[in-house]
């Protein structure tokens, strides 16, 4: 007959008695570990969400800053364009004001060839070249219109050794009020007087102005006589000549 070892019997009884407790403790430990893992996962997820929110917020801030810079640049460009436009308008108004002050004035170039000459100039060739200025100032004389101007005339007769400069005041008398309204040109008489080289002299002539459509430029065809108190080159006697010519006139 065999006998059980008392110690082994006690160990067996204890293992049987405490087995459920140990199993419960292991189950509780496993649950705690799973809870900790879930909590850590939630914390990590919250950290990721928070980080994504920060990145998104930074992106929004950067976008708003870029939009603000772009708006500032656009405003500066608009202000610069407005200032430039204002300056251009001021320059245009200034130029227009200057032109309006010259309104009614004319300038022209005159070229003529003598067709008849007086004493000691007869039979010689020559040229006349001049610069003239017309003004808007004048007065009506019944059906006539009187305007005043000035002319610098350079005359040269090389064969007679006679040349000089005439500085003249001129009066232009418009005749169109005496002509039909549909007359296609401007007809005028010209009277002038002043210094003719070493002496004094006068001019008397007529002209026909031919305007050029849509341009401030016109052509003046003229014929006139010139008389001077001194012939020049030692000639103390008066002389004169008649010439035909053309003028190019610019109207302001």
HELIX and SHEET records of a PDB file:
HELIX    1   1 UNK A    6  UNK A  101  1                                  96    
HELIX    2   2 UNK A  158  UNK A  160  5                                   3    
HELIX    3   3 UNK A  176  UNK A  178  5                                   3    
SHEET    1   A 9 UNK A 106  UNK A 117  0                                        
SHEET    2   A 9 UNK A 127  UNK A 141 -1                                        
SHEET    3   A 9 UNK A 144  UNK A 157 -1                                        
SHEET    4   A 9 UNK A 162  UNK A 174 -1                                        
SHEET    5   A 9 UNK A 186  UNK A 196 -1                                        
SHEET    6   A 9 UNK A 199  UNK A 211 -1                                        
SHEET    7   A 9 UNK A 217  UNK A 228 -1                                        
SHEET    8   A 9 UNK A 239  UNK A 251 -1                                        
SHEET    9   A 9 UNK A 106  UNK A 117 -1                                        
END                                                                             
